[in-house]
Amino acid sequence: MSQRLTTYQVGAQSLTSGISQFAPGAAVPMHTHNCEEQVTIVEGSGVATIDGVEQVLTAYDSTYVPAGVPHCFRNASDNPFVMLFVYPSAYVERHFTESGTMDWHGRPPAEAHGDD
């Protein structure tokens, strides 16, 4: 479950941020973004796989993921895992590696520019 904090909806022109909460065993599948991502762990512990390298993360650890680099996060513990995510863009695409699908973490460019 994710909750947006700073988005275009509050006037941000080049920033998207929010909080993601993972129940025990939950994960977000391998994916990439069209922009950089910074994640800081707020609570609990989990595992990040970034460009094929696994690392265990605990409270206040941070990661940096360059644009286009495959990555995923999972809660490998029995407790909640909470992270703060930050993107330097109001237009954040999330491309899922396995399914080939895409969704938006921010507003789509058509919405941003008022296109129909």
DOBAPA-350216 format. One record per residue (C-alpha): residue number from 1; x, y, z. Coordinates in steps of 0.2 Angstrom, whole numbers, always signed. Layout:
N
R  num     c1     c2     c3
R  NUM      X      Y      Z
...
END
This chain:
116
R  num     c1     c2     c3
R    1     +0     +0     +0
R    2     +7    +17     -5
R    3     +2    +35     +1
R    4     +7    +50     -9
R    5    +15    +64     +0
R    6    +21    +77    -12
R    7    +14    +76    -30
R    8     +8    +87    -44
R    9     -8    +88    -35
R   10     -1   +100    -22
R   11     +9   +110    -34
R   12    +25   +100    -36
R   13    +33   +103    -53
R   14    +48    +91    -52
R   15    +45    +80    -36
R   16    +35    +65    -32
R   17    +36    +57    -14
R   18    +27    +45     -3
R   19    +27    +31     +9
R   20    +25    +12     +5
R   21    +20     +0    +18
R   22    +23    -19    +15
R   23    +15    -32    +26
R   24    +26    -47    +31
R   25    +30    -57    +15
R   26    +24    -43     +3
R   27    +34    -37    -11
R   28    +34    -25    -26
R   29    +40    -35    -42
R   30    +55    -31    -52
R   31    +53    -14    -61
R   32    +62     +1    -68
R   33    +58    +20    -68
R   34    +60    +34    -81
R   35    +69    +44    -67
R   36    +80    +41    -52
R   37    +73    +35    -36
R   38    +79    +37    -18
R   39    +72    +26     -4
R   40    +74    +28    +15
R   41    +68    +14    +26
R   42    +57    +22    +40
R   43    +52     +6    +50
R   44    +56    -12    +50
R   45    +68    -21    +38
R   46    +67    -28    +20
R   47    +77    -33     +5
R   48    +81    -23    -10
R   49    +87    -30    -26
R   50    +95    -16    -37
R   51   +103    -21    -53
R   52   +105    -39    -48
R   53   +113    -35    -31
R   54   +103    -40    -15
R   55   +105    -29     +1
R   56    +96    -30    +17
R   57    +89    -13    +23
R   58    +84     -8    +41
R   59    +78     +8    +48
R   60    +86    +24    +41
R   61    +96    +15    +27
R   62    +94    +23    +10
R   63    +96    +17     -7
R   64    +99    +26    -24
R   65    +92    +19    -40
R   66    +97    +26    -57
R   67    +84    +28    -70
R   68    +81    +13    -80
R   69    +89     +1    -67
R   70    +79    -15    -63
R   71    +75    -16    -44
R   72    +62    -22    -32
R   73    +59    -22    -13
R   74    +52    -36     -2
R   75    +48    -38    +16
R   76    +57    -54    +22
R   77    +52    -51    +40
R   78    +37    -55    +51
R   79    +35    -36    +55
R   80    +29    -21    +44
R   81    +41    -14    +32
R   82    +39     +5    +28
R   83    +49    +16    +16
R   84    +49    +34    +10
R   85    +51    +35     -9
R   86    +57    +51    -18
R   87    +58    +54    -37
R   88    +65    +70    -45
R   89    +50    +71    -57
R   90    +31    +74    -57
R   91    +30    +61    -71
R   92    +36    +44    -64
R   93    +33    +29    -75
R   94    +35    +12    -67
R   95    +38     -2    -80
R   96    +36    -20    -73
R   97    +50    -31    -80
R   98    +40    -48    -80
R   99    +23    -42    -86
R  100    +29    -28    -97
R  101    +15    -17    -90
R  102    +17     +1    -85
R  103     +9    +12    -72
R  104    +11    +30    -66
R  105    +18    +35    -49
R  106    +14    +53    -53
R  107     +4    +61    -66
R  108     +4    +56    -84
R  109    +12    +68    -96
R  110     -5    +70   -105
R  111    -13    +76    -89
R  112     +1    +87    -85
R  113     +0    +96   -101
R  114    -19    +97   -102
R  115    -20    +85   -117
R  116    -36    +75   -120
END
